Amino acid sequence: MKTKTNAGRTKARPAAFSGWKKEIRHSWPLYLLVLPAIIFAVIFCYIPMGGLLMAFQNYKPWLGILGSEFVGFENFRQIFEFEESYQAIINTLIIAVSKIILGLVVPVIMALLLNEVKQIGLKKSIQTLVYLPHFLSWVTVAGMMRDILGMDGIVNGFLEALGMEPIFFLGEAGMFRQIVVLSDLWKGFGFGMIVYLAAISNIDQNLYEAAEMDGANKWQQTLYITLPGIMPMIIVMATLSLGNVLNAGFDQIYNLYSPLTYSTGDVIDTYVYRQSLVNGQYSFGTAVGLFKSGIGLLLTVVAYKLAYKFAGYRIF
């Protein structure tokens, strides 16, 4: 029996190898087109990962990675000793979870409301207007926010007209998280709304006709037909968003925050940036970034498992 098994394996390997050779011979132009992207990814994505060794070193730039002293997990231990690290993790969780919840609820509500608009021209106009901010960079949006919420901005101009004192919104630590979450919602909910509108359009219209014949009103049709019909997509979007729990949005917060709002606005990514590139603590900054990436990878794997289990969604 062992001889047959080994023989079978020996035959299977050349067959698989010949299959790969046939595939490459048949599709070599496509592989050639992909080759520059592979080289680009290797140079700029995988080779720099060697710098992760700094997380386990007392890295000195003049000594280099090979000459710096190895300190094991000392940098990771310090993550849980510094109060600033704790605060950055807490801020990240609060902001990211708030974004995820509102980023799921608001697009669903807007999609349900927009689906009831019967005039095609009006419906497409609203859809375009709410989707347009998705294409703006955070540098542009941050400039708009400063013009609106700045001391000389539109909102404070309105408050002064009412006889009230101006408010430094972007300098108030107690308001910063709300501003970040709401501005992210304004910029991104249009994309989610279009996804749910596409899911709604795939629902069998005969179900609505049958419900009307049975006397169901619009609310009942939404509750018992539309929401169950888009529930697989809601589950997919919800589970995939778990991988972003530790991603509160570096580009957004970096362009909006200031030292006045570090206590509530400093997240892991901005904390890593300040510790490593600004303060020169490269090893500690790398350790924090690696810790965040490890947790994010774990949550992403869990999200894919949940998406496949509850919605049948699978990428690979």
Backbone hydrogen bonds, N-H to C=O, Kabsch-Sander energy under -0.5 kcal/mol:
donor,donor_aa,acceptor,acceptor_aa,energy
5,T,1,M,-2.2
6,N,2,K,-2.7
7,A,3,T,-2.3
8,G,4,K,-2.7
9,R,5,T,-2.3
10,T,6,N,-2.4
11,K,7,A,-2.2
12,A,8,G,-2.0
13,R,9,R,-2.1
15,A,11,K,-1.5
16,A,12,A,-2.6
17,F,13,R,-2.7
18,S,14,P,-2.8
19,G,15,A,-1.9
20,W,16,A,-2.1
21,K,17,F,-2.3
22,K,18,S,-2.4
23,E,19,G,-2.2
24,I,20,W,-2.7
25,R,21,K,-2.5
26,H,22,K,-2.0
27,S,23,E,-2.5
28,W,24,I,-0.7
30,L,27,S,-0.7
31,Y,27,S,-1.8
32,L,28,W,-2.1
33,L,29,P,-1.7
34,V,30,L,-1.7
35,L,31,Y,-1.3
38,I,34,V,-2.1
39,I,35,L,-2.6
40,F,36,P,-2.6
41,A,37,A,-2.5
42,V,38,I,-2.4
43,I,39,I,-2.4
44,F,40,F,-2.5
45,C,41,A,-2.1
46,Y,41,A,-1.4
47,I,42,V,-2.6
49,M,46,Y,-0.9
50,G,47,I,-1.8
51,G,48,P,-2.2
52,L,49,M,-1.8
53,L,50,G,-1.5
54,M,51,G,-1.9
55,A,52,L,-1.7
56,F,53,L,-1.7
57,Q,54,M,-1.6
58,N,69,E,-3.1
59,Y,57,Q,-0.9
63,L,60,K,-1.6
64,G,60,K,-1.9
67,G,63,L,-0.7
68,S,64,G,-1.1
69,E,58,N,-0.7
71,V,56,F,-2.4
72,G,56,F,-1.2
74,E,71,V,-1.2
77,R,73,F,-2.0
78,Q,74,E,-1.7
79,I,75,N,-0.8
80,F,76,F,-0.7
80,F,77,R,-0.8
81,E,78,Q,-1.4
82,F,78,Q,-1.8
86,Y,82,F,-1.6
87,Q,83,E,-2.5
88,A,84,E,-2.3
89,I,85,S,-2.2
90,I,86,Y,-2.6
91,N,87,Q,-2.8
92,T,88,A,-2.2
93,L,89,I,-2.4
94,I,90,I,-2.5
95,I,91,N,-2.6
96,A,92,T,-2.8
97,V,93,L,-2.5
98,S,94,I,-1.9
99,K,95,I,-2.3
100,I,96,A,-2.4
101,I,97,V,-2.5
102,L,98,S,-2.4
103,G,99,K,-2.4
104,L,100,I,-0.8
104,L,101,I,-0.9
105,V,101,I,-2.4
106,V,102,L,-1.9
108,V,104,L,-1.1
109,I,105,V,-2.2
110,M,106,V,-2.8
111,A,107,P,-2.5
112,L,108,V,-2.3
113,L,109,I,-2.3
114,L,110,M,-2.9
115,N,111,A,-1.8
116,E,112,L,-0.6
116,E,113,L,-1.0
117,V,114,L,-1.2
118,K,116,E,-0.6
120,I,118,K,-0.7
123,K,119,Q,-2.6
124,K,120,I,-2.6
125,S,121,G,-1.9
126,I,122,L,-2.4
127,Q,123,K,-2.2
128,T,124,K,-2.3
129,L,125,S,-2.3
130,V,126,I,-2.3
131,Y,127,Q,-1.2
132,L,128,T,-1.7
134,H,131,Y,-1.3
135,F,132,L,-1.8
136,L,133,P,-1.5
141,V,137,S,-2.3
142,A,138,W,-2.6
143,G,139,V,-1.8
144,M,140,T,-2.0
145,M,141,V,-2.7
146,R,142,A,-2.2
147,D,143,G,-1.9
148,I,144,M,-1.8
149,L,145,M,-3.3
150,G,146,R,-1.6
153,G,150,G,-1.9
154,I,147,D,-1.2
155,V,148,I,-2.2
157,G,153,G,-1.9
158,F,154,I,-2.0
159,L,155,V,-2.2
160,E,156,N,-2.6
161,A,157,G,-1.6
162,L,158,F,-1.1
163,G,160,E,-1.5
164,M,159,L,-2.8
169,F,149,L,-0.8
169,F,167,I,-1.7
171,G,168,F,-1.4
172,E,168,F,-0.5
172,E,169,F,-1.2
173,A,171,G,-0.7
175,M,172,E,-1.0
176,F,172,E,-1.2
177,R,173,A,-0.6
179,I,175,M,-2.2
180,V,176,F,-2.5
181,V,177,R,-2.7
182,L,178,Q,-2.6
183,S,179,I,-2.3
184,D,180,V,-2.0
185,L,181,V,-2.2
186,W,182,L,-2.5
187,K,183,S,-1.9
188,G,184,D,-2.2
189,F,185,L,-2.3
190,G,130,V,-0.5
191,F,188,G,-0.9
192,G,188,G,-1.0
193,M,189,F,-2.2
194,I,190,G,-1.8
195,V,191,F,-1.7
196,Y,192,G,-2.2
197,L,193,M,-2.3
198,A,194,I,-2.2
199,A,195,V,-1.7
200,I,196,Y,-2.5
201,S,197,L,-2.1
202,N,198,A,-0.7
202,N,199,A,-0.7
203,I,200,I,-1.6
207,L,204,D,-1.3
208,Y,204,D,-0.6
209,E,205,Q,-1.8
210,A,206,N,-2.4
211,A,207,L,-2.0
212,E,208,Y,-2.5
213,M,209,E,-2.0
214,D,210,A,-1.3
215,G,212,E,-1.4
216,A,211,A,-2.7
221,Q,217,N,-2.3
222,T,218,K,-2.4
223,L,219,W,-2.4
224,Y,220,Q,-2.5
225,I,221,Q,-1.8
226,T,221,Q,-2.0
227,L,222,T,-2.6
229,G,225,I,-1.8
230,I,226,T,-1.8
231,M,227,L,-0.8
234,I,230,I,-2.2
235,I,231,M,-2.7
236,V,232,P,-2.1
237,M,233,M,-2.7
238,A,234,I,-2.4
239,T,235,I,-2.7
240,L,236,V,-2.4
241,S,237,M,-1.3
242,L,239,T,-1.1
243,G,240,L,-1.0
244,N,241,S,-1.8
245,V,242,L,-1.6
247,N,244,N,-1.6
248,A,246,L,-0.7
253,I,249,G,-2.2
254,Y,250,F,-3.1
255,N,251,D,-1.1
256,L,252,Q,-0.6
256,L,253,I,-0.9
257,Y,253,I,-3.2
261,T,258,S,-2.2
262,Y,259,P,-0.9
264,T,261,T,-0.8
265,G,261,T,-2.7
266,D,262,Y,-1.6
267,V,265,G,-0.6
268,I,88,A,-0.5
271,Y,267,V,-2.6
272,V,268,I,-2.7
273,Y,269,D,-2.1
274,R,270,T,-2.3
275,Q,271,Y,-2.6
276,S,272,V,-2.6
277,L,273,Y,-1.4
278,V,273,Y,-1.3
279,N,274,R,-2.6
280,G,276,S,-0.6
281,Q,275,Q,-2.9
282,Y,280,G,-1.6
285,G,281,Q,-2.5
286,T,282,Y,-2.3
287,A,283,S,-2.2
288,V,284,F,-2.3
289,G,285,G,-2.2
290,L,286,T,-2.5
291,F,287,A,-2.5
292,K,288,V,-2.3
293,S,289,G,-2.3
294,G,290,L,-2.5
295,I,291,F,-2.0
296,G,292,K,-2.4
297,L,293,S,-2.5
298,L,294,G,-2.1
299,L,295,I,-2.5
300,T,296,G,-2.1
301,V,297,L,-2.3
302,V,298,L,-2.2
303,A,299,L,-2.4
304,Y,300,T,-2.3
305,K,301,V,-2.1
306,L,302,V,-2.5
307,A,303,A,-2.7
308,Y,304,Y,-2.1
309,K,305,K,-2.2
310,F,306,L,-2.7
311,A,307,A,-1.7
312,G,308,Y,-0.8
313,Y,307,A,-1.8
